Amino acid sequence: MRIEIQTLGDFARGAAFLGSGGGGDPYYGVLLAEAELAKHGPVELISIADLDDHAIIAPCGWIGAPTVSVEKLPNGREVIAGLQKLEAVIGGAVDAVMPVEIGGGNGLAPLVAAAKLKLPVVDADGMGRAFPESQMSSFNILGVSSCPAIVTSGDGSTVLIEGCDNLAHERIARGISVAMGGIAHMVEYPLTGREARRTAIHGSVSAAISIGAAVRNAQAVGVDPFEALFAALRATGTYRHAGTLFDGKIVDIERETKGGFSIGRATIEAFGSNENMEVIFKNENLVAKRGGTVVALVPDIITIMDRETADSITTERLKYGQRVRVVAAAAPMLLREAHALAVVGPKAFGLDETYTPVEMLNGWS
Amino acid sequence: MRIEIQTLGDFARGAAFLGSGGGGDPYYGVLLAEAELAKHGPVELISIADLDDHAIIAPCGWIGAPTVSVEKLPNGREVIAGLQKLEAVIGGAVDAVMPVEIGGGNGLAPLVAAAKLKLPVVDADGMGRAFPESQMSSFNILGVSSCPAIVTSGDGSTVLIEGCDNLAHERIARGISVAMGGIAHMVEYPLTGREARRTAIHGSVSAAISIGAAVRNAQAVGVDPFEALFAALRATGTYRHAGTLFDGKIVDIERETKGGFSIGRATIEAFGSNENMEVIFKNENLVAKRGGTVVALVPDIITIMDRETADSITTERLKYGQRVRVVAAAAPMLLREAHALAVVGPKAFGLDETYTPVEMLNGWS
């Protein structure tokens, strides 16, 4: 499959949903990718199954505040510099790139490198959604080292991080991104084809594109975009359950910025009844409670969407009075295992709730 | 000359004075160096004149909050890792180490690497005193690049910074040191023997040792330690003027932490008169005003000392009621040139005053 300029809208729409309210606005990722694809032509998307065991894969993404990315424009130099430095450190060529996370703007991030360097993008990522920190990744959960990692900015600054554990790496890279002006390009968790097959979330790029296309098609022919979304999610095999948690109007929104996170809660009231839903977020949506009862929990995907257009609304864009549907989807299996939940489950976000799969909480078959 | 365990006390006392109230407490530097010298024997101090043109010199120091250094003990691994990484990057062996700054705790920093790796210490540094930021350095002023620079911590984390200008380097390294827990080892401004001769402050290590010894000897034989200090400073040829600015008791002290700096002012009242002196500091002492008139300005050295023992008091240890002498010394010539003052003069610290040499302000011959 090839990713063309025409594919970008669907990719962005799907990535926005998988971002669970976080991961940044994909609109900006579309603009960047569009410019590169217009210049260099389409990008090849390859299946993880087709990777040579010894192929070198470089996961790429932007680290920092999504709000800053709109003001501080990357110039492409940081992308090239990061990959070239990785090649110098490992003493070999990078064979393919991959998103570090599929949700939000970062899903589209590796398209810049892929187009510029004529590299294929692997149809996989390390989160199957968006998470706020780099160690919240299947690569980390399954024992891949984040190092050597390279953080670069458009002014030529190139920082190589080596020898630290994956948590220390996250702290250091975060500090560097702040010092670089709030946003930087990162290459991390470099891995071989064999390691990628064992540790990545397979098929997530094509999943994002297909669910984006399903919603677009439904809108074009005037059928229910939510039903189309759920069917497309289930068809991916990765997101095996999906459904509506609540339908209503945002009647209250609390939001504060603490420790670099956007933390808050949205209260949504049903139409014509006083039933309500509360969604708690920390960059991404973490918990949804209906009438005080938990009906979805991280790492399952919880996304608040416009109830007419089925557009995903990121947590920073939630506003009083918006008419929304709260939608959930099962997280990829790999994130639901016990050792994974320690890294990406409710406890990792300081929540007391015990993880229960969204399809069990809601009686979805 | 060799630096032995017996030399460390004098070295620390001299470095504390040259720290101008900042640069961290040298006591900790003494403990670290003592342990290494006890294990590996004395360290050779070599003149900058004896360096081969192509010798590779690695300036070393600790970056971060001095207060943290006392709680987070280095283990020596960070020092070795930093120098080894530099050797790998430049593809050659390091021939000698050097302090990045001579003031405070960092004056003694390279002794750890020197003892462990059997390398000589060059009798020179990049500041001739202490400054709060790494670009406030003669290396930067005279066009040496801070990169490649390596920031390391005791847990094995190694971060290589390349390709950025010296100001961006400071911001990035500062961010990394915070992420590493508040203190880290840094190798920066690697330079050749020829570059070191052109850009370093010559003789500052032996200067620190000699002024420390002069004060110690004066105390031992019961003569005025301040006169001994001034004579020793003048004898270095680097600090050509020195004298007392004020003698009195601290009657007011304001201090706040802002943007990672300790900012404040001390008011000192003369004994038996209401004449007073105000010393304004930002980590280091920056301005001394007697009765509202400026009598010393950064980059000249301003140090507040115990009026009995002639011990230097760092800005974080200033307290109400301390009986002190405020002492000043001329900065090394290299820091007083116009292009240097743009980097280390009053304007670089946000002060309105125009720099005038301390000996002119006080009529010292």
Interface residues (C-beta under 8 A of the other chain):
Chain A: A81 K85 S153 D155 G156 S157 T158 V159 L160 I161 E162 G163 C164 D165 A168 H169 R171 I172 R174 G175 I176 V178 A179 M180
Chain B: A81 K85 S153 D155 G156 S157 T158 V159 L160 I161 E162 G163 C164 D165 A168 H169 R171 I172 R174 G175 I176 V178 A179 M180
